[in-house]
Amino acid sequence: MYIDTSKSVQRGKTYYRHLLRENYREGGKVKHRTLANLTGLPDEVIAAMKLALRHKDDLSVVRGAQEVELTQGMRLGAVICLHTIAARLGVVKALGMDRQGKLALWQVMARLIDQGSRLSAVRLADRHGVCDVLGMETFTEDHLYANLAWLAEHQEEIEQRLFQDRYGSAPPRLFLYDVTSSYLEGTCNDLGEFGYNRDGKKGKEQIVVGLLTDGEGVPVSVRVFAGNTPDVKTVADQISALVERFGIREVTFVGDRGMLKHSQLDLLGDHRFHYITAITKAQIRKLLHGGVFQMELFDEELGEIEYEGVRYIFRRNPQRKAEIAASRADKLNHLRTLLDTQNRYLATHARAKVETALGRVTAYARKVKLQDWTEMGVEGRRLTLQFHEHACEEATRLDGCYVVKTDLPATDIPATMIHDRYKDLAQVEWAFRTFKQGHLEIRPTFVHTEASTRGHVFVIMLAYLMERELYRCWKHLNITVAEGIDEVGSLRGVDITLGSITCQKIPRPVGLAEKLLASADVRLPDILPARKVVVATRKKLQDERKRKRH
């Protein structure tokens, strides 16, 4: 009796077939017969059955302990944990089980385990048992770069599968959308352009990223634009995604005041979408001067009026008002300190130019936006500062005030819910912080082509989807997702070799690792096949370092 294993490749996909067979004699001839089809069994079960059949005459193999060789195996905990989470969220199914899908899944896992380039992801695979867990063949960084282009090409299809798997026939009615930018090192990226840089990095090209989530902040779609694309120009792309790819016909689109302007609101109306957004301080002042609003209505409690078919929900946040006042006072004190410093310098340096000192003080006032209620002058070789109290009071009237507007009927949704849904945009802002400054680190991108850049950002969106789930599972343990992945990533298998058969035994975790896996509802298998796939980079790191030194 033996297990007959064969491999076939059809349309780029690899399939394995396992049959339990036995030999018998009939009419003096040796024949074979199939007893059972084992193809549906896990790989670890097949490996265990092969081991048992090979030693069926003496299953007490432990009696010859010297025949059993135990060696340290690969790191398996993080890969198994992340694979379980990816399967639970539908990421495995959306990416597919062919080679490209598995390479993409590893790129997402690698981003969560240790952020870096495709080269570092290959070196990471040499330490973690990704090929054993995912059943992959060897690969290099060239395969991962090509896989980014594959991801960009199939992104819409993958996002649609995820959407359908998550929501089925009951899609959400509310979507959040926001835009950020990410600066680039160098000038070789095809999408890199100079534009409004939210990172405060002058002289850096950037890309623009638009993220669409559902009402709870779960990412639905991400798009990458050239770095000089205005926020408002990205809205049409996401509206098109909702209509064409996800089949959404009636939703509420929540966006910040910087992107939902007249043309975008008209576009939403053309698709019969509703909107929730905010208006700018200039628009608030215009409505105040027109008598639509009265300052007395801005209070800690929500107020609401309807004007020309649009609902306006307004409020004054006392905490934000105090923060703005404290910030303005700090800026004014710094301006006075700078002016005193320049006056001392002018007094002790006879050749110093008054115009230069005045320019420095005036430039700072413009930088911190104090120029409207301060005025700098010159008396001899001394700078003066005049503070316009009335102008300052006028400017501070709207401190802490904000107005949310919507076209949703009051009979459908109350003002408090409108206000809360606009505040939900903080979910997208949290996602962007995770993308750019937190665990996932979109920078540096390490890619140049448009397709690779889009694939890179899509990988980060999928990794963020999994990070959200891990955060939900582990937040009660008072540990970050990065710390949790590092902890479970320390779990290694033990390679057990008996004759020519090798399998991996996974020890039972203890302590914090056990709690993390239990909280994430991840069960480690007892045995995995030891496929011994060697993963190595095409570019040798030591050779590269030597080249740079010379």
C-alpha positions in Angstrom: 0.0 0.0 0.0 1.4 3.4 -0.9 0.4 7.0 -1.7 0.8 7.9 -5.4 1.4 11.7 -5.9 1.4 13.4 -9.2 1.7 17.0 -10.3 0.1 18.7 -13.4 0.2 22.3 -14.7 -2.9 23.6 -16.4 -3.3 27.2 -17.6 -0.4 28.3 -15.4 -1.9 26.7 -12.2 -0.2 23.8 -10.5 -2.4 20.9 -9.2 -1.4 17.9 -7.0 -3.2 14.6 -7.0 -2.8 12.1 -4.1 -4.2 8.5 -4.5 -4.0 5.7 -1.9 -3.1 2.6 -4.0 -2.0 -1.0 -3.5 -0.3 -3.7 -5.6 -1.8 -7.1 -6.1 -1.2 -10.1 -8.4 -3.7 -11.5 -10.9 -3.0 -14.2 -13.4 0.7 -13.9 -12.5 0.8 -10.2 -13.3 1.3 -7.3 -10.9 -1.6 -4.9 -11.0 -2.5 -1.7 -9.2 -5.8 -0.6 -7.7 -6.9 2.7 -6.2 -8.4 2.5 -2.7 -9.1 6.1 -2.0 -8.7 9.6 -3.5 -6.8 11.7 -0.8 -6.4 14.9 -2.9 -8.7 16.9 -0.6 -6.6 16.2 2.5 -4.2 18.8 3.9 -0.5 18.4 3.0 0.4 17.7 6.6 -2.0 14.7 6.7 -0.5 13.4 3.5 3.0 13.7 4.9 2.0 11.9 8.1 0.3 9.0 6.1 3.4 8.6 3.9 5.6 8.4 7.0 3.3 5.8 8.6 3.1 3.7 5.4 6.9 3.8 5.0 7.3 2.4 8.5 4.2 0.2 8.7 6.1 -2.8 9.7 7.4 -1.0 12.8 5.4 2.0 13.9 7.3 2.3 17.2 10.0 4.3 15.4 11.0 6.0 18.6 12.7 2.8 19.8 15.6 3.8 17.5 16.0 7.3 18.8 19.4 7.6 17.1 17.6 7.3 13.8 15.5 10.4 14.4 17.2 13.7 13.7 15.7 16.9 15.2 16.8 20.3 13.8 15.6 23.9 14.1 13.0 24.6 11.5 11.7 27.8 9.9 9.8 30.6 11.6 6.1 29.7 11.1 4.0 31.5 13.6 3.6 34.9 11.8 3.0 33.3 8.4 0.3 30.9 9.7 -1.4 33.6 11.7 -1.5 36.1 8.8 -2.6 33.4 6.4 -5.5 32.6 8.7 -6.5 36.3 9.0 -6.2 36.7 5.2 -8.4 33.7 4.6 -11.0 34.9 7.1 -11.2 38.4 5.4 -11.5 36.9 2.0 -8.1 38.2 0.8 -6.8 34.7 -0.1 -9.9 34.0 -2.2 -9.8 37.4 -3.9 -6.1 37.1 -4.8 -6.5 33.5 -6.0 -4.5 30.4 -5.4 -2.3 30.5 -8.5 1.4 31.5 -8.3 0.7 35.2 -8.8 -2.0 35.2 -6.1 0.4 33.5 -3.6 3.2 36.0 -4.5 0.8 38.9 -3.9 -0.3 37.4 -0.6 3.3 37.0 0.5 3.9 40.7 -0.4 1.0 41.7 1.9 2.4 39.4 4.7 5.9 40.7 4.3 4.6 44.3 4.6 3.1 43.4 8.0 6.0 41.4 9.3 8.9 43.7 8.2 8.4 46.8 6.0 11.0 47.0 3.2 11.7 46.5 -0.5 11.0 43.5 -2.6 14.6 42.5 -2.1 14.1 42.4 1.7 10.8 40.5 1.2 12.8 37.7 -0.5 15.4 37.6 2.3 12.5 37.5 4.8 11.0 34.5 3.0 14.3 32.7 3.5 13.7 32.9 7.3 9.9 32.4 7.4 8.3 29.2 6.2 6.2 30.9 3.6 6.8 28.3 0.9 5.8 25.5 3.3 2.6 27.2 4.5 1.5 28.5 1.1 2.8 25.7 -1.0 4.9 28.0 -3.1 7.9 27.4 -5.4 11.1 29.5 -5.1 11.1 33.1 -6.3 13.4 36.2 -6.5 12.9 39.9 -6.2 12.3 40.0 -10.0 9.2 37.9 -9.5 7.9 40.2 -6.8 8.4 43.3 -8.9 6.6 41.7 -11.8 3.9 40.7 -9.3 3.3 44.4 -8.4 2.4 45.0 -12.1 0.1 42.0 -12.0 -1.6 43.4 -8.9 -2.1 46.8 -10.6 -3.6 45.1 -13.7 -6.0 43.0 -11.6 -6.7 45.5 -8.8 -10.2 46.3 -9.8 -11.1 42.7 -10.1 -9.6 41.9 -6.7 -11.3 44.8 -5.0 -14.6 43.7 -6.5 -14.2 40.2 -5.2 -13.4 41.5 -1.7 -16.4 43.8 -1.8 -18.7 41.0 -2.9 -17.3 38.6 -0.3 -17.7 41.2 2.5 -21.1 42.6 1.8 -22.9 40.2 -0.5 -26.3 41.4 -1.5 -26.4 44.1 1.2 -23.8 46.7 0.3 -23.2 49.7 2.7 -25.1 52.9 2.1 -22.4 55.2 3.5 -18.8 55.6 2.1 -16.0 57.8 3.4 -13.4 59.3 1.1 -10.2 61.3 1.8 -6.9 62.1 0.0 -3.3 62.3 1.2 0.1 62.7 -0.4 3.3 60.8 0.1 6.6 62.4 -0.8 9.3 60.5 -2.8 13.0 60.2 -2.6 14.5 60.9 -6.0 12.9 62.0 -9.3 12.5 58.6 -11.1 8.9 57.7 -10.3 6.6 57.9 -13.2 3.8 59.4 -11.1 6.1 61.7 -9.1 5.2 65.4 -9.5 5.5 68.5 -7.4 2.2 69.5 -5.7 0.6 70.5 -2.4 2.7 68.5 0.0 0.9 67.6 3.2 4.1 66.2 4.7 5.8 69.6 4.7 8.7 68.3 2.6 9.7 71.1 0.3 11.5 70.2 -2.9 10.2 66.6 -2.9 8.1 65.1 -5.7 5.1 63.2 -4.4 2.2 60.9 -5.3 -1.4 61.4 -4.3 -3.4 58.6 -2.7 -7.2 58.5 -2.5 -8.8 56.0 -0.1 -12.4 54.9 -0.1 -13.8 53.1 2.9 -17.1 52.0 4.2 -18.8 53.8 7.1 -16.7 51.9 9.7 -13.4 52.7 8.0 -12.9 49.3 6.3 -11.0 50.0 3.0 -12.9 49.4 -0.2 -10.7 50.9 -2.9 -7.5 52.8 -3.2 -6.2 54.9 -6.1 -2.9 56.5 -6.9 -2.6 59.7 -8.8 0.2 61.9 -10.1 1.6 64.2 -7.4 0.1 67.4 -8.9 -3.5 66.1 -9.0 -5.9 68.3 -7.0 -8.1 66.6 -4.4 -11.3 67.4 -6.2 -10.0 65.7 -9.4 -9.8 62.4 -7.6 -13.5 62.2 -6.6 -14.8 61.3 -10.0 -12.6 58.2 -10.1 -14.1 56.9 -6.9 -17.7 57.7 -7.8 -17.1 55.8 -11.0 -15.8 52.8 -8.9 -18.9 52.8 -6.8 -21.2 52.9 -9.8 -19.5 50.7 -12.4 -17.5 48.1 -10.4 -19.5 47.7 -7.2 -23.0 48.3 -8.6 -23.9 50.9 -6.0 -26.9 53.0 -7.0 -27.9 54.9 -3.9 -25.3 55.9 -1.2 -24.1 58.8 0.9 -20.7 60.0 0.1 -18.8 61.6 3.0 -15.8 63.8 2.0 -13.8 66.7 3.5 -14.5 70.3 2.7 -11.5 70.4 0.4 -12.7 67.9 -2.2 -16.5 68.1 -2.4 -17.0 71.4 -4.2 -19.7 72.5 -6.7 -18.6 70.3 -9.6 -18.2 67.2 -7.4 -21.6 67.8 -5.7 -23.2 68.1 -9.2 -21.5 64.8 -10.2 -22.9 63.1 -7.1 -26.3 64.5 -7.9 -26.1 63.1 -11.5 -25.7 59.6 -9.9 -28.4 60.3 -7.3 -25.9 60.1 -4.6 -26.3 62.0 -1.4 -23.4 63.8 0.3 -22.1 64.9 3.7 -19.3 67.5 3.8 -18.3 70.7 5.6 -18.0 74.3 4.4 -14.9 76.6 4.7 -14.5 79.5 7.1 -14.9 81.9 4.2 -18.2 80.3 3.3 -19.3 80.5 6.9 -18.5 84.3 7.0 -20.4 84.8 3.7 -23.5 83.1 5.2 -23.1 85.2 8.4 -22.9 88.4 6.4 -25.9 87.3 4.4 -28.0 86.8 7.5 -28.4 83.0 6.9 -26.4 82.2 10.1 -26.2 84.1 13.4 -23.2 83.9 15.7 -25.6 83.3 18.7 -26.6 79.9 17.1 -23.0 78.5 17.4 -23.0 76.6 20.7 -21.7 73.4 22.2 -25.0 71.8 21.3 -25.8 71.1 17.6 -27.9 73.6 15.7 -29.5 73.2 12.3 -31.1 75.3 9.6 -32.2 74.6 6.1 -31.4 77.0 3.3 -32.1 76.6 -0.4 -32.7 72.9 0.0 -29.4 72.2 1.9 -29.3 71.4 5.6 -26.5 73.1 7.6 -25.6 71.6 11.0 -23.3 73.9 13.0 -21.5 73.7 16.4 -18.8 75.4 18.4 -16.3 73.1 19.9 -15.1 74.7 23.2 -12.0 72.5 23.4 -10.9 73.3 19.9 -11.6 77.0 20.6 -9.2 76.9 23.6 -6.6 75.1 21.6 -6.7 77.7 18.8 -6.4 80.5 21.3 -3.4 78.9 23.0 -1.7 78.3 19.7 -2.3 81.9 18.5 -0.9 83.2 21.8 2.2 81.1 21.4 2.8 82.4 17.9 2.3 86.0 19.0 4.8 85.5 21.8 7.3 83.9 19.4 6.8 86.9 17.0 7.6 89.3 19.8 10.6 87.3 20.9 11.9 87.3 17.3 11.4 91.1 17.0 13.3 91.6 20.3 16.1 89.4 19.0 16.3 91.4 15.7 16.3 94.7 17.7 19.2 93.6 19.9 21.2 92.5 16.8 20.6 95.9 15.1 21.7 97.7 18.2 25.0 95.8 18.4 25.8 95.6 14.7 26.0 99.0 13.1 26.3 97.7 9.6 23.3 95.4 9.8 20.4 96.3 7.5 17.1 97.3 9.1 15.3 96.1 5.9 16.7 92.6 6.3 15.6 92.3 10.0 12.1 93.6 9.1 11.9 91.1 6.3 12.6 88.2 8.7 10.0 89.3 11.2 7.4 90.0 8.5 8.0 86.6 6.8 7.4 84.8 10.1 4.2 86.7 10.7 3.0 85.7 7.2 4.1 82.1 7.8 2.0 81.7 11.0 -0.9 83.8 9.6 -0.6 86.8 12.0 -0.3 89.4 9.3 -4.0 90.4 9.4 -3.9 91.7 13.0 -0.2 92.7 13.4 1.7 95.5 11.7 5.5 95.9 11.8 7.1 99.3 11.6 10.5 101.0 11.9 11.5 103.8 14.2 15.1 104.7 13.4 17.0 101.4 13.7 14.4 99.8 15.9 11.5 97.6 14.8 8.0 98.1 16.3 5.0 95.8 16.5 1.4 97.1 16.6 -1.3 94.7 17.5 -4.8 95.4 16.1 -7.2 94.2 18.8 -10.3 94.7 16.8 -9.1 92.7 13.8 -8.0 89.9 16.1 -11.4 89.8 17.8 -13.1 89.6 14.4 -10.8 86.7 13.3 -11.3 84.8 16.5 -15.1 84.9 16.3 -15.1 81.6 14.4 -12.6 79.8 16.6 -13.9 76.3 17.2 -16.8 76.8 14.8 -17.6 74.4 12.0 -20.6 73.7 9.7 -21.5 70.4 8.1 -23.9 70.4 5.2 -25.9 67.7 3.5 -28.7 67.1 1.0 -30.1 64.2 3.0 -33.8 64.9 4.0 -34.4 65.6 7.7 -37.0 62.9 7.7 -34.4 60.2 6.8 -31.5 61.0 9.1 -31.3 63.4 12.1 -28.7 66.1 12.6 -26.8 64.2 15.3 -26.2 61.3 12.9 -25.1 63.7 10.1 -22.6 65.2 12.4 -21.3 61.8 13.6 -20.9 60.5 10.1 -18.8 63.5 9.1 -16.6 62.9 12.2 -16.2 59.3 10.9 -13.7 60.7 8.4 -11.2 60.4 11.3 -11.3 56.6 10.4 -9.7 57.4 7.0 -7.2 59.8 8.6 -6.2 57.0 11.0 -5.7 54.7 8.0 -3.5 57.3 6.3 -1.4 57.7 9.5 -0.9 53.9 9.5 -0.1 54.0 5.8 2.5 56.8 6.1 3.8 57.1 9.7 2.7 53.9 11.4 3.4 50.2 11.1 3.0 49.9 7.3 5.2 52.8 6.1 4.4 53.6 2.5 7.7 55.3 2.3 10.1 54.8 0.7 8.4 53.2 -2.2 11.4 51.5 -3.8 9.6 51.4 -7.2 9.7 53.6 -10.3 7.1 52.5 -12.8 3.4 53.6 -12.6 2.2 49.9 -12.4 4.6 49.1 -9.6 3.6 52.2 -7.7 0.0 51.3 -7.9 0.7 47.7 -7.0 2.8 48.9 -4.0 0.0 51.1 -2.6 -2.6 48.3 -3.2 -0.4 45.9 -1.2 -0.4 48.4 1.7 -4.2 48.8 1.5 -4.6 45.0 1.8 -2.1 44.9 4.6 -4.1 47.6 6.4 -7.3 45.6 6.0 -5.5 42.7 7.9 -4.0 45.1 10.5 -7.4 46.4 11.4 -8.6 42.9 12.1 -5.5 42.1 14.2 -5.9 45.3 16.1 -9.5 44.3 16.9 -8.4 40.9 18.1 -5.4 42.1 20.2 -6.4 45.5 21.6 -7.4 44.1 24.9 -3.9 42.6 25.4 -2.4 46.1 25.5 0.0 45.3 22.6 0.5 46.9 19.2 0.0 44.9 16.0 3.7 45.2 15.2 4.7 43.8 18.6 2.1 41.0 18.3 3.3 39.9 14.9 6.9 39.9 16.1 5.9 37.8 19.1 4.1 35.1 17.1 6.8 35.3 14.4 9.3 33.9 16.9 7.5 30.5 16.8 9.6 28.0 14.9 8.9 24.5 13.7 11.1 21.5 14.5 12.3 19.5 11.5 12.0 15.8 12.2 14.0 13.6 9.9 13.6 9.8 9.8 15.5 8.2 7.0 14.6 10.1 3.9 11.4 11.5 5.3 11.3 15.0 6.8 8.4 16.8 8.3 8.0 19.9 10.6 6.5 19.5 14.0 5.1 22.8 15.4 5.6 23.1 19.2 2.7 24.3 21.3 3.0 28.0 22.0 3.0 29.3 25.6 2.7 32.7 27.3 1.9 35.8 25.2 2.2 34.0 21.9 -0.5 31.5 23.1 -2.8 34.4 24.1 -2.2 36.2 20.8 -3.1 33.2 18.7 -6.1 32.4 20.8 -7.4 36.0 20.7 -7.1 35.9 16.9 -8.7 32.5 16.7 -5.7 31.0 15.0 -5.0 27.3 15.4 -1.5 26.0 14.5 -1.3 22.7 12.7 0.6 19.9 14.5 2.7 18.9 11.4 3.7 20.6 8.2 5.5 19.1 5.2 9.2 20.3 5.0 9.4 21.2 1.4 13.0 22.6 1.7 12.4 25.3 -0.9 15.4 27.6 -1.0 14.4 31.3 -1.6 17.3 33.6 -2.4 17.8 37.0 -4.0 19.1 37.3 -7.5 21.2 40.3 -6.4 23.6 39.3 -3.7 23.7 41.8 -0.9 27.4 41.4 -0.1 28.4 42.0 -3.7 26.2 45.1 -3.8 27.8 46.4 -0.6 31.3 45.8 -2.0 30.4 47.6 -5.2 29.2 50.7 -3.3 32.4 50.8 -1.2 34.5 50.9 -4.3 
